[in-house]
Amino acid sequence: MIPAARLAAAAEILDLIGAAQTPAEQHIGTYFRARRYAGSKDRRWVTEFVYRALRRQGELDWATVETGLEPSPRLRCFLSLLLFEGVVPEDLAKSWFGGPHGLPDLTEAEAAALAKVVTLDMSAMPAEAAGNFPKWLADKIIEQYGESAADVMQAYGHRAPVTLRVNALKATRDDILATLKEEGIDAEPTPFSPDGIILKDRLNLSRHPLLEGGRIELQDEAAQIAARLALAHPGMSVVDFCAGGGGKSLAMAAGMAHQGKIYAFDTNARRMRDIQARATRAGVTLIEPVAITGDDSDVDIFGPLVGSVDRVFVDAPCSGSGTWRRQPDQKWKLAPERLDELVALQADILNRAAPLVAPGGRLVYATCSILEGENEAQITAFLLSHPEFSLLPVSALWDTAGLDRNWAQEVFAVTPTEGGRDGFFAAVLEKGAAR
């Protein structure tokens, strides 16, 4: 593909992403499956270009408005070249247009506006534009994180690392690190999780023998930590209340030595369709996927479990704000009304999950979010309405969970500024007598 065709492809993909709620990666995959003529270098260039435009959309749109134009996928592409790749306005028309697959030529208004880009004072951008967040979300982050807010938002401008979890049922971390080294893959241990490995280069391991053999799984370190904090031991009964693809179920199963039972619940059976195959690959036999409806009709499923489950893990549906380095389009699509719906859904899920916990058992609440309303505020509200539960400080559980280094806070809460992990939250609640 010539440069003009690459740029046109990026503009078309950005247009498709902006018009739908589905994740960017799906649109990119569909686009290139229909265009087999695009080589690997073309796909890589377009993909990286698109993701950068999404990560830095705030800067691009601010600059567009400052030059007198309205933001659009086409203009985000032009400004990406000018602002991030050093292309000068005079060379834009010469090198990035033309051919049967190129974009329509610049209009006079576009050419005049883009010529102003070099005169813009980029330091005059407001905080939301500089941080590349919608204003309403930037305001929330500034209110919550104060002086650290700018660093939190800036962290989303970088790509997330590829992180693996070693399946302790089949391998040790040292074994996997040695294998990767033999293959020339640069990797290092995660600092907190004793099961994690960070790849220093971005690699597609979807067909790698280590993954196909069940010796590793793709899982961010923060999620590994949360699964360990559940302290699911051999012989326990466990409910993974919002199981999705089963990543947390598999992580907890690795510490249960084939003894006990994990019920993997989810309201979307499609999300759970790979659990059995992943469990078989990992050598895990104690996971039972169960589709639930999320309403009072689940009584037949929940009834036999009420008051008898040792560990209930609620990885609640959330904004996904902690993962927006991987899915930068989603922060532009989240609306305040949707966040309110999610907060209400999280509270409802907690209320449905709580009765399953046995006396002395524990409820782990987790989200891949950095927003207080989905995290600390949920725990505060839950404890007020459920006096039989109390918060167990994560700091007191850390060593018992086999985690490295130390943790001083009562809850596990991180942003992408810390150690390369996704933003994440986890709190551990123990059920006892009503206070």
C-alpha positions in Angstrom: 0.0 0.0 0.0 1.3 3.5 -0.9 1.2 6.1 1.9 -2.0 7.7 0.5 -3.8 4.3 0.7 -2.5 3.7 4.2 -3.8 7.1 5.3 -7.2 6.5 3.7 -7.5 3.1 5.4 -6.8 4.7 8.8 -9.5 7.4 8.1 -12.0 4.8 7.1 -11.3 2.6 10.2 -11.6 5.6 12.5 -14.9 6.5 10.9 -16.1 2.9 11.5 -15.0 2.9 15.1 -16.6 6.2 15.9 -20.0 5.0 14.5 -20.3 1.9 16.6 -20.0 0.8 20.2 -18.0 -2.3 19.4 -14.3 -2.2 20.3 -11.8 -0.8 17.8 -9.9 -4.1 17.5 -13.0 -5.8 16.0 -13.3 -3.1 13.3 -9.6 -3.3 12.5 -9.7 -7.1 12.2 -12.8 -7.1 10.0 -11.3 -4.4 7.8 -8.2 -6.3 7.0 -9.8 -9.7 6.7 -11.7 -8.1 3.7 -8.5 -6.7 2.3 -6.0 -9.6 2.0 -3.8 -7.5 -0.3 -2.6 -5.4 2.7 0.7 -6.7 3.8 1.9 -7.1 7.4 3.8 -3.8 7.4 0.7 -2.1 6.1 -1.5 -3.6 8.7 1.0 -2.7 11.5 1.3 0.9 10.3 -2.4 1.5 10.0 -3.2 -0.2 13.3 -0.6 1.8 15.2 -1.7 5.0 13.5 -5.3 4.4 14.4 -4.6 3.6 18.0 -2.4 6.6 18.4 -5.2 8.8 17.0 -7.6 7.3 19.5 -5.3 7.7 22.4 -4.5 11.3 21.5 -7.9 12.4 20.2 -8.2 15.2 22.7 -5.1 16.9 21.4 -6.1 16.3 17.8 -9.7 17.7 18.2 -8.5 20.7 20.2 -6.0 21.6 17.4 -8.7 21.0 14.8 -11.1 23.5 16.5 -8.3 26.0 17.0 -7.7 26.0 13.3 -11.3 26.7 12.6 -12.5 23.3 11.5 -14.8 20.6 12.9 -13.2 17.4 14.2 -13.6 14.3 12.0 -11.7 11.1 11.3 -10.2 12.6 8.1 -8.8 15.6 10.0 -7.5 13.5 12.9 -5.4 11.7 10.3 -4.0 14.9 8.8 -3.2 16.4 12.2 -1.6 13.1 13.4 0.9 13.5 10.6 1.5 17.1 11.3 1.7 17.0 15.1 3.1 13.5 15.7 5.2 12.6 12.7 6.7 16.0 11.7 5.1 16.2 8.3 4.9 19.9 7.2 1.6 21.2 5.6 3.3 21.8 2.3 4.3 18.1 2.0 0.9 16.8 3.1 -0.7 17.3 -0.3 2.3 16.1 -2.2 2.9 12.7 -0.5 -0.3 11.6 1.2 -2.9 11.9 -1.6 -3.5 10.3 -5.0 -3.9 6.9 -6.4 -7.2 4.9 -6.7 -7.4 4.3 -2.9 -6.4 7.7 -1.6 -8.5 10.3 0.2 -10.1 13.1 -1.7 -7.7 16.1 -2.1 -7.6 18.8 0.6 -10.2 21.5 0.2 -9.1 25.1 0.2 -10.5 25.5 3.7 -8.7 22.5 5.0 -5.4 23.6 3.5 -5.7 27.0 5.0 -6.6 25.7 8.4 -3.8 23.1 8.4 -1.3 25.7 7.6 -2.1 27.3 11.0 -1.1 24.2 12.9 2.5 25.2 13.2 1.5 28.5 14.9 -0.6 26.8 17.6 0.5 27.2 21.2 0.0 23.6 22.4 0.7 24.6 26.0 -2.6 26.5 25.9 -4.6 23.3 25.8 -7.1 22.8 28.6 -6.5 19.8 31.0 -9.0 17.5 29.3 -7.4 18.0 25.8 -3.9 17.6 27.1 -4.9 14.5 29.0 -6.9 13.2 26.0 -10.1 12.6 28.0 -13.7 13.8 27.5 -14.2 16.9 29.7 -16.7 15.2 32.0 -14.4 12.3 32.7 -11.4 14.6 33.1 -13.3 16.5 35.7 -14.0 13.3 37.6 -10.3 12.3 37.5 -9.1 15.8 38.6 -11.6 15.8 41.5 -10.5 12.3 42.6 -6.7 12.4 42.0 -5.9 16.0 42.5 -2.3 16.9 41.7 -1.8 13.3 40.3 -4.6 13.7 37.8 -2.4 14.9 34.9 0.0 11.9 35.3 -3.0 9.5 35.5 -4.4 10.8 32.2 -1.0 11.0 30.5 -0.4 7.3 31.4 -3.2 6.4 28.9 -1.1 7.8 26.1 1.1 4.7 26.2 0.5 1.1 25.1 -0.2 -1.5 27.7 2.4 -4.3 28.1 1.7 -7.9 27.2 1.5 -9.8 30.5 1.2 -13.5 31.1 0.1 -15.6 34.0 2.0 -18.9 34.5 -0.3 -21.8 35.2 1.2 -23.3 38.4 -0.5 -26.6 37.7 1.7 -27.1 34.7 4.9 -25.0 35.0 6.9 -22.6 37.1 7.7 -19.0 36.2 11.4 -19.8 36.0 10.6 -22.6 33.5 8.6 -20.3 31.3 11.2 -17.5 31.5 13.9 -19.9 30.4 11.8 -21.1 27.5 11.1 -17.6 26.3 14.8 -16.7 26.6 15.7 -19.7 24.5 13.3 -18.4 21.8 14.9 -15.0 21.9 11.8 -13.4 23.6 12.8 -10.7 26.0 10.7 -11.0 29.2 10.9 -10.2 32.9 9.0 -11.2 36.1 6.1 -9.1 37.3 7.1 -7.2 40.5 4.1 -8.3 42.7 2.5 -11.4 41.3 4.7 -14.5 41.6 2.9 -15.9 38.6 3.3 -13.1 36.1 5.7 -12.4 33.2 5.9 -9.1 31.2 7.0 -9.3 27.6 9.2 -6.4 26.7 8.2 -6.6 23.0 4.7 -6.8 21.7 4.2 -10.3 20.3 1.1 -12.3 19.2 1.2 -15.5 21.3 -2.3 -16.7 20.3 -0.8 -19.8 18.5 2.3 -20.2 20.8 2.8 -23.8 22.1 3.0 -22.4 25.7 -0.5 -21.0 25.4 -1.9 -23.9 23.5 -0.4 -26.3 26.0 -2.1 -24.5 28.9 1.1 -23.5 30.6 0.4 -19.7 30.3 -2.6 -17.4 30.0 -2.8 -13.8 28.9 -3.7 -11.8 32.1 -2.7 -8.4 33.4 -0.8 -8.4 36.7 -3.5 -6.5 38.5 -6.1 -9.2 37.7 -3.6 -11.9 38.9 -3.2 -10.0 42.2 -7.0 -9.8 42.7 -7.4 -13.5 42.1 -4.7 -14.4 44.6 -6.3 -12.1 47.2 -9.4 -14.4 47.1 -7.2 -17.0 48.9 -9.1 -19.8 47.3 -7.7 -23.0 48.9 -8.1 -26.7 48.1 -11.5 -28.1 49.0 -13.3 -24.7 48.9 -16.5 -23.9 47.1 -16.1 -20.7 45.0 -18.4 -18.6 42.8 -17.0 -16.4 40.1 -20.1 -14.3 39.8 -19.3 -12.4 36.6 -17.0 -14.9 35.0 -16.7 -13.7 31.4 -14.1 -15.7 29.7 -13.0 -17.4 32.9 -9.6 -15.8 33.5 -10.1 -15.3 37.3 -11.7 -18.8 37.6 -8.6 -20.3 36.0 -6.3 -18.3 38.2 -8.1 -19.3 41.4 -8.2 -22.9 40.3 -4.5 -23.0 39.9 -4.2 -22.6 43.7 -6.9 -25.2 44.6 -4.9 -28.3 43.6 -7.9 -30.0 41.8 -9.9 -30.0 45.0 -13.1 -28.1 45.4 -15.6 -26.5 43.0 -15.8 -23.2 41.1 -19.1 -22.1 39.7 -18.6 -19.7 36.9 -21.7 -17.5 36.5 -22.4 -15.0 33.8 -25.5 -13.5 32.2 -24.0 -13.9 28.7 -23.4 -17.5 27.8 -21.4 -16.4 24.7 -18.8 -14.8 27.0 -18.3 -18.1 28.7 -18.1 -20.3 25.6 -14.3 -20.7 25.8 -14.1 -21.5 29.5 -14.3 -25.3 29.1 -11.7 -25.4 26.4 -9.4 -23.1 28.3 -9.9 -25.2 31.5 -9.1 -28.4 29.6 -6.0 -26.8 28.1 -4.9 -25.7 31.6 -5.6 -29.1 33.2 -8.4 -27.8 35.4 -11.5 -29.9 36.0 -13.3 -28.1 38.8 -14.9 -25.2 36.9 -18.6 -25.4 36.0 -19.9 -22.6 33.8 -23.5 -21.7 34.5 -25.5 -19.1 32.6 -27.7 -16.9 34.8 -30.4 -14.3 34.0 -29.4 -11.7 36.5 -32.9 -11.4 38.0 -35.1 -13.2 40.5 -35.5 -16.2 38.2 -32.0 -17.3 39.3 -33.4 -18.5 42.6 -33.3 -22.2 41.4 -29.6 -21.8 40.7 -28.7 -19.7 43.8 -31.0 -21.5 46.3 -28.7 -24.5 47.0 -25.7 -22.2 47.4 -27.1 -19.6 49.8 -24.9 -19.3 52.9 -22.6 -22.1 51.8 -19.9 -20.6 49.5 -16.4 -20.0 50.9 -15.4 -17.4 48.3 -17.6 -15.3 46.0 -15.6 -13.3 43.5 -17.5 -10.4 41.9 -15.5 -8.9 38.9 -18.3 -6.5 38.2 -19.2 -4.9 34.8 -17.7 -1.5 34.8 -16.5 1.4 32.7 -13.3 -0.5 31.9 -11.5 2.8 32.6 -8.4 0.9 33.8 -8.0 -0.8 30.5 -8.3 2.2 28.2 -4.7 2.0 27.1 -5.8 -1.2 25.3 -9.2 0.2 24.3 -8.7 3.9 23.9 -11.9 4.3 21.8 -14.0 3.3 24.8 -13.3 6.4 26.8 -14.7 8.5 24.0 -17.9 6.4 23.9 -18.7 6.2 27.6 -21.5 8.6 28.5 -22.4 9.8 32.0 -25.7 8.1 31.8 -24.0 4.8 31.0 -21.7 5.2 34.0 -24.7 5.7 36.3 -26.3 2.6 34.9 -23.1 0.6 35.6 -22.9 1.9 39.2 -26.5 0.8 39.8 -25.8 -2.6 38.2 -22.7 -3.1 40.4 -24.8 -2.5 43.5 -27.5 -4.9 42.4 -24.9 -7.6 41.6 -23.3 -7.2 45.1 -26.7 -7.5 46.7 -27.4 -10.7 44.7 -24.0 -12.2 45.4 -23.8 -11.4 49.2 -26.4 -14.1 50.4 -24.3 -16.9 48.8 -21.3 -16.2 51.1 -21.0 -18.7 54.1 -20.4 -17.4 57.6 -16.7 -16.7 57.8 -16.5 -16.7 54.0 -15.4 -13.8 51.9 -16.7 -11.7 49.1 -14.1 -10.1 46.7 -15.3 -7.1 44.8 -13.2 -6.1 41.8 -13.4 -3.8 38.8 -11.0 -2.8 36.0 -11.8 0.8 36.8 -10.0 3.8 38.3 -13.2 5.7 39.2 -14.2 6.1 42.8 -17.9 5.8 42.2 -17.4 2.3 40.9 -14.9 1.3 43.6 -14.5 2.8 47.1 -18.0 4.4 47.0 -19.6 1.0 46.2 -17.8 -0.7 49.1 -18.8 2.1 51.5 -22.5 1.8 50.4 -22.4 -2.0 50.6 -21.0 -2.1 54.1 -23.7 0.4 55.3 -26.5 -1.9 54.0 -24.8 -5.2 54.9 -23.6 -4.9 58.5 -22.8 -8.7 58.5 -19.7 -7.9 56.3 -16.5 -6.2 57.3 -13.5 -5.0 55.2 -10.4 -7.1 55.5 -7.3 -4.9 54.8 -5.5 -6.1 51.8 -2.3 -5.1 53.6 -3.0 -7.9 56.1 -3.7 -10.5 53.4 -0.8 -9.7 51.1 1.9 -12.1 52.4 -0.6 -14.9 53.0 -1.7 -14.5 49.3 1.9 -15.2 48.3 2.4 -11.8 46.8 5.8 -10.2 46.5 7.0 -6.9 48.1 4.3 -5.3 50.2 1.1 -3.4 50.2 0.1 -0.8 52.8 -3.5 0.1 51.8 -6.8 -1.4 52.9 -7.9 -2.0 49.3 -6.0 -2.8 46.2 -6.3 0.2 43.9 -3.9 1.1 41.1 -3.8 3.3 38.0 -1.8 2.7 34.8 0.9 5.0 36.2 2.1 2.3 38.5 4.4 -0.4 37.2 2.7 -1.0 33.9 -0.4 -2.6 35.3 -3.9 -1.8 34.1 -6.0 0.3 36.4 -7.8 -2.0 38.8 -9.6 -2.1 42.2 -10.2 -5.0 44.6 -11.6 -5.1 48.1 -12.0 -8.2 50.3 -15.0 -8.4 52.6 -15.6 -11.1 55.3 -19.0 -12.3 56.4 -19.6 -12.6 60.1 -22.3 -11.8 62.6 -24.2 -8.6 61.9 -22.4 -5.6 63.5 
